[in-house]
């Protein structure tokens, strides 16, 4: 079924691009040689279809890969590493510094409301 849809999709866009290229050739490319006009009218649609299908297949593959990777993550969650003694010590030190900074900030009016020298 998908190959039939792909065939009709490619045929539809090939005909559409061919007519659009023929309009461009008849309106804007009259000064080009006949061979270049034919190459443009028949070559550009083929190149556009090739590029479009390559992009489409890459998008489908990326979407399928993303769906596959999300299924594996939900079925097997990764174990969370326990913090080591060094990390616990670092976290205690950070908490002590936060508390010291908080106590300094609440007692110092000039820290909360800085003023420029000479304005008061």
LINMOWO-V323582 format. One record per backbone hydrogen bond with DSSP energy under -1.0 kcal/mol. NH is the residue of the N-H (numbers start at 1). CO is the residue of the C=O. Records with the same first field share a line. If there is no record, write none. Layout:
NH: CO / CO
//
This chain:
5: 1
6: 2
7: 3
8: 4
9: 5
10: 6
11: 7
12: 8
13: 9
14: 10
15: 11
16: 12
17: 13
18: 14
19: 15
20: 16
21: 17
22: 18
23: 19
24: 20
25: 21
26: 22
27: 23
28: 24
29: 24
37: 33
38: 34
39: 35
40: 36
41: 37
42: 38
43: 39
44: 40
47: 43
48: 44
49: 45
50: 46
51: 47
52: 48
53: 49
54: 50
55: 51
56: 52
57: 53
58: 54
59: 55
60: 56
61: 57
62: 58
63: 59
64: 60
65: 61
66: 62
67: 63
68: 64
69: 65
70: 66
71: 67
72: 68
73: 69
74: 70
75: 71
76: 72
88: 84
89: 85
90: 86
91: 87
92: 88
93: 89
94: 90
95: 91
96: 92
97: 93
98: 94
99: 95
100: 96
101: 97
102: 98
103: 99
104: 100
105: 101
106: 102
107: 103
112: 108
113: 109
119: 116
//
